[in-house]
Amino acid sequence: MTAQTDLLYSETEDDLRSAVRALLADRAGHQALLDRIETDDPYVPGLWKSLAGDIGAAGLLVPEKLGGQGASHREAAVVLEELGRAVTPLPYLTSAVVATETLLGLAGEGGGGPAVDLLAELASGRTVAVLAAPLSTAPDAEPFPPGAPAAEPSPSAVTGAGPLPASTVAGVADAVAADVLLVPRADGLYAVPAGEAAVEPQVPLDLTRPLARVTPAPGSGTRLADGEAARAAVRRGLLAGAGLLASEQLGLAERCLEETVRYTRERHQFNRPVGSFQALKHRMAQLWLDVVGARAAARAAADALATGAPDAPLTVAVAQAYCSKVAVRAAEECVQLHGGIGMTWEHPAHLALKRAKSDQIALGSTGRHQDAIAALMDLPAPA
């Protein structure tokens, strides 16, 4: 019998939401973000320590026996909803989700090893790890360079001998905040200290999620896995990232809708609130329906990942194909229905729009996920 999908929020998830929302309202309000993006460092000082360490959000996906909170993707999704609402510049998606899930794919059931040791550091919030792959990498993509071995590792991979080839990867999100880089290379997956790699910041569209060009030094890093084990772990990390990115997009869309409704109630023309005009009411009503659908899709993806459902890749692809469009539309409506003020640099609407547009191609574009749905469901392509 197939387990029933649970889209409702538990009391624990609601309590976690309240704690995260209160922290972000106090430390990372919109004015604070507008001030930070004027600098070269968008990250609010001390905020990662408060969220990851004090609240314990960094270790939600890590089992207690490995030093984490032993929660699930559902709780991590709630954190990302709140980070999306506030458009917060933090490496949560990249470190606490993608990198953590990648390492969990290597930790197995037993013992120690570098992956397990690094997981404990990530769960505590003391260390930030980032997968050295472009932000646009989809779950079914191949981030390993050509020539990577299959399931059977080479003798040099078994012994750990041989240098790590130097290669540059562009568009790596949050690399400037990373302490460790998880680098896919031809002979496996490596953990490279950030100090042993050249990290060159790039100019992103979304100023709250910095991108960088990463070049690991030759011979640096510790090999974590080889062959198919490395590939499977990276696929697991990217799939979890894509699934929970939908929750970030949901939070962003909800906040844009709320701010638009609030503003159109307060803004008057012809001695009436502009929100009372029928044309605007229809637009906001349709957007509300879109957000409701996005919530169902995002929660379904989080629940499928949390329960290890066999159809998780399909559920994640559906969530991404739908939620990315809703987030962009909500942000566009927020800018347009705020009128002239919504077009200014001083108003935070542009932060939401840039994050939504950036998220639209993050971890696979809408078209890529639609292709994945077609392949998983064996749907014929249009003639």
C-alpha positions in Angstrom: 0.0 0.0 0.0 1.4 3.4 -0.9 1.9 5.8 2.0 -0.4 8.9 1.9 1.3 12.2 1.3 1.0 14.6 4.2 0.9 18.3 3.1 0.0 19.7 6.5 2.5 21.4 8.8 3.1 19.8 12.2 3.3 21.6 15.5 7.1 21.1 15.5 7.3 22.7 12.0 5.2 25.6 13.1 7.4 26.2 16.1 10.5 26.1 13.9 9.0 28.6 11.5 8.2 31.0 14.4 11.8 30.8 15.6 13.4 31.3 12.2 10.9 34.1 11.2 11.6 36.0 14.5 15.4 35.7 14.0 15.2 37.0 10.4 12.9 39.8 11.3 15.3 40.9 14.0 18.6 40.5 12.1 17.9 40.5 8.4 15.0 42.9 7.6 14.7 44.3 4.2 16.6 47.5 5.1 19.5 45.5 6.5 19.6 43.5 3.2 19.5 46.7 1.1 22.4 48.1 3.1 24.4 44.8 2.7 24.1 44.5 -1.0 25.8 47.9 -1.4 28.9 46.1 0.0 31.0 43.3 -1.5 29.7 40.9 1.3 25.9 40.4 1.3 26.0 38.0 4.3 24.7 39.5 7.6 27.5 39.1 10.2 26.6 36.5 12.8 23.4 35.4 11.2 24.6 32.0 10.0 25.9 31.2 13.5 22.5 32.1 15.0 20.5 30.1 12.5 22.8 27.1 11.9 24.3 26.7 15.4 22.0 28.3 17.9 18.7 27.2 16.3 20.3 24.0 15.0 19.0 24.4 11.4 22.2 23.3 9.8 21.9 19.8 11.2 18.2 19.1 10.4 18.9 16.5 7.8 21.8 14.8 9.7 20.9 11.9 12.0 21.5 12.3 15.7 24.2 9.6 15.7 26.2 11.7 13.2 25.9 14.8 15.3 22.7 16.4 13.8 19.1 17.0 14.8 17.7 13.9 13.2 14.8 15.8 11.6 13.8 15.5 7.9 13.4 17.4 4.7 10.0 18.7 5.9 11.6 20.7 8.6 14.4 21.9 6.3 11.7 23.0 3.8 10.1 25.2 6.5 13.5 26.9 7.1 13.8 27.5 3.3 10.3 28.9 3.1 11.3 31.6 5.7 14.6 32.3 4.0 12.8 32.7 0.7 10.2 35.1 2.3 13.0 37.3 3.6 15.3 36.8 0.5 18.0 36.1 3.0 21.6 35.8 1.8 22.7 32.6 3.6 24.4 29.4 2.3 21.6 27.2 3.7 20.5 25.6 0.5 24.0 25.0 -0.8 25.5 23.8 2.5 22.8 22.5 4.8 20.9 20.8 2.0 23.0 20.0 -1.2 26.4 19.4 0.4 24.9 17.7 3.5 22.8 15.3 1.4 25.8 14.6 -0.8 27.8 13.6 2.3 24.9 11.6 3.7 25.0 9.6 0.5 28.6 8.6 1.3 28.2 8.2 5.1 26.5 4.8 4.9 25.4 3.0 8.0 28.7 2.7 9.8 31.8 4.0 11.1 33.9 7.0 10.5 35.7 8.4 7.5 36.2 11.9 6.1 32.5 12.2 5.0 31.2 11.4 8.4 33.7 13.8 10.1 32.7 16.6 7.7 29.0 15.9 8.3 29.4 16.5 12.0 31.1 19.9 11.3 28.4 20.9 8.9 25.6 19.9 11.4 27.1 22.0 14.1 27.2 25.1 11.8 30.9 25.5 12.4 31.7 24.6 8.8 30.1 25.6 5.5 30.5 23.2 2.5 29.5 23.9 -1.1 29.4 21.5 -4.0 31.7 22.9 -6.7 29.2 22.7 -9.6 27.3 25.5 -11.4 24.2 26.7 -9.7 22.3 25.6 -12.8 23.2 22.0 -12.5 20.1 19.8 -12.6 19.7 16.6 -10.6 20.0 14.4 -13.7 23.0 16.3 -15.0 26.6 15.1 -15.0 28.8 17.4 -13.0 31.8 15.0 -13.3 34.2 15.8 -16.1 34.6 13.4 -19.1 36.7 10.3 -18.4 35.3 9.8 -14.9 35.4 6.0 -14.0 32.3 3.9 -13.7 31.6 1.7 -10.6 35.1 0.2 -10.6 37.7 2.6 -9.2 41.3 2.7 -10.6 44.2 1.5 -8.5 45.3 5.0 -7.8 41.8 5.9 -6.5 41.9 3.0 -4.1 45.3 4.0 -2.7 44.5 7.7 -2.6 47.5 8.4 -4.8 47.6 10.8 -7.7 47.1 14.5 -7.9 43.7 16.2 -8.1 43.5 17.7 -11.6 43.0 21.5 -11.6 39.9 22.7 -13.4 37.8 25.8 -13.2 34.1 25.7 -12.4 32.1 28.9 -12.9 28.8 29.9 -11.4 29.3 28.2 -8.0 26.8 29.6 -5.5 28.0 30.6 -2.0 31.6 29.5 -2.8 32.8 32.8 -1.2 31.3 31.7 2.1 32.6 28.1 2.0 35.1 26.5 4.3 35.2 23.3 2.2 34.5 22.6 -1.4 33.1 19.3 -2.6 34.8 19.0 -6.0 33.7 16.4 -8.6 36.8 15.2 -10.6 37.6 12.5 -13.1 38.7 10.1 -10.4 36.0 10.8 -7.7 34.6 13.3 -5.3 37.1 15.4 -3.2 36.8 17.6 -0.2 39.0 20.6 -0.8 39.6 23.3 1.9 38.6 26.6 0.5 42.1 27.9 1.3 43.5 25.5 -1.3 41.3 26.8 -4.1 41.2 30.1 -6.0 37.7 31.6 -5.6 37.0 34.5 -7.9 33.7 36.3 -7.3 31.5 36.8 -10.3 28.8 39.4 -10.8 25.4 37.7 -10.2 21.9 38.8 -11.1 20.8 37.9 -7.6 23.0 40.0 -5.3 21.8 38.0 -2.3 23.3 34.7 -3.6 26.9 35.3 -4.7 28.5 33.3 -7.5 32.1 32.6 -8.0 34.6 30.9 -10.3 36.4 28.1 -8.4 39.8 26.6 -9.3 41.1 23.9 -6.9 44.9 23.7 -6.6 46.5 20.7 -8.2 47.0 17.9 -5.7 44.7 19.3 -3.1 41.9 17.7 -1.2 40.8 14.4 0.3 39.1 11.8 -1.8 35.7 11.0 -0.4 34.4 8.5 -3.0 35.1 7.0 -6.4 33.1 6.0 -9.4 29.4 5.3 -9.1 29.4 6.0 -5.3 30.5 9.6 -6.0 28.0 10.0 -8.8 25.1 8.7 -6.7 25.9 10.9 -3.8 26.1 14.0 -6.0 22.7 13.1 -7.6 21.2 12.7 -4.2 22.4 16.1 -3.1 21.2 17.8 -6.3 17.8 16.1 -6.1 17.3 17.2 -2.5 18.4 20.8 -3.4 16.0 21.0 -6.3 13.1 19.6 -4.2 13.7 22.0 -1.3 14.4 25.0 -3.6 10.6 24.8 -4.4 10.0 25.7 -0.7 12.2 28.7 -1.0 10.3 29.7 -4.1 7.0 29.2 -2.2 8.1 31.4 0.6 9.1 34.1 -1.8 5.8 34.0 -3.7 3.8 34.1 -0.5 5.7 37.2 0.8 5.3 38.9 -2.6 1.5 38.3 -2.5 1.2 39.5 1.1 3.1 42.7 0.4 1.2 43.4 -2.8 -2.2 43.0 -1.0 -1.0 45.1 1.9 0.2 47.9 -0.4 -2.9 48.0 -2.6 -5.1 48.3 0.5 -3.1 51.3 1.7 -2.6 53.1 -1.7 -5.5 55.3 -2.7 -6.5 56.7 -6.0 -9.8 58.4 -6.8 -10.5 58.3 -3.0 -10.5 54.5 -3.1 -7.9 51.8 -2.2 -6.4 50.7 -5.5 -6.9 47.1 -4.3 -10.6 47.5 -4.6 -10.4 48.0 -8.4 -11.8 44.9 -10.1 -8.9 44.3 -12.5 -6.4 44.3 -9.6 -8.6 42.1 -7.5 -8.7 39.5 -10.3 -4.9 39.5 -10.7 -4.3 39.0 -7.0 -7.0 36.3 -6.7 -5.4 34.4 -9.6 -2.0 34.8 -7.9 -3.4 33.4 -4.7 -4.6 30.3 -6.5 -1.1 29.9 -8.0 0.5 30.2 -4.6 -1.9 27.6 -3.2 -0.9 25.2 -6.0 2.8 26.0 -5.3 2.4 25.2 -1.6 0.9 21.7 -2.5 3.7 21.0 -5.0 6.5 22.1 -2.6 5.1 20.3 0.4 4.7 17.1 -1.7 8.3 17.3 -2.8 9.5 17.8 0.8 7.4 14.9 2.0 8.6 12.6 -0.8 12.2 13.4 0.1 11.6 12.9 3.8 9.9 9.5 3.3 12.2 8.3 0.6 9.3 7.8 -1.8 10.1 5.9 -5.0 8.5 8.7 -7.0 10.6 11.5 -5.4 12.4 12.4 -8.7 9.0 12.9 -10.4 7.6 14.9 -7.4 10.6 17.1 -7.3 10.5 17.7 -11.1 6.8 18.7 -10.8 7.5 21.0 -7.9 10.3 22.8 -9.7 8.5 23.1 -13.0 5.5 24.7 -11.3 7.0 26.7 -8.3 9.7 28.4 -10.3 7.0 30.0 -12.6 4.8 31.0 -9.7 7.7 32.7 -7.8 8.6 34.8 -10.9 5.0 35.8 -11.6 4.5 36.7 -7.9 7.6 38.9 -7.9 6.7 40.5 -11.2 3.2 41.3 -9.9 4.7 42.7 -6.7 6.9 45.1 -8.7 4.1 46.2 -11.1 1.3 46.6 -8.6 3.6 48.7 -6.3 3.7 51.2 -9.1 6.6 53.7 -9.3 8.0 52.8 -5.9 8.3 49.2 -6.9 10.7 50.1 -9.6 13.2 51.9 -7.3 16.4 50.5 -5.8 15.3 51.6 -2.3 12.3 49.2 -2.4 13.0 45.5 -1.7 10.7 44.2 -4.5 13.7 44.0 -6.9 15.5 41.7 -4.5 12.6 39.2 -4.7 12.4 39.5 -8.5 16.1 38.9 -8.9 16.0 35.9 -6.5 13.0 34.5 -8.4 14.6 34.8 -11.8 17.9 33.3 -10.5 16.0 30.4 -8.8 14.2 29.8 -12.1 17.4 28.3 -13.6 18.9 27.0 -10.4 19.3 23.3 -10.1 17.7 22.8 -13.5 15.5 25.1 -15.6 11.8 24.7 -15.9 12.2 23.2 -19.3 14.8 20.7 -18.0 12.4 19.6 -15.3 9.5 19.3 -17.8 11.7 17.0 -19.9 12.4 15.0 -16.8 8.7 14.6 -16.1 8.2 13.5 -19.7 11.0 10.9 -19.5 9.8 9.6 -16.0 6.2 9.3 -17.2 7.1 8.0 -20.7 5.3 10.8 -22.3 5.9 11.3 -26.0 7.5 14.6 -27.2 5.3 16.9 -29.3 5.6 16.3 -33.0 
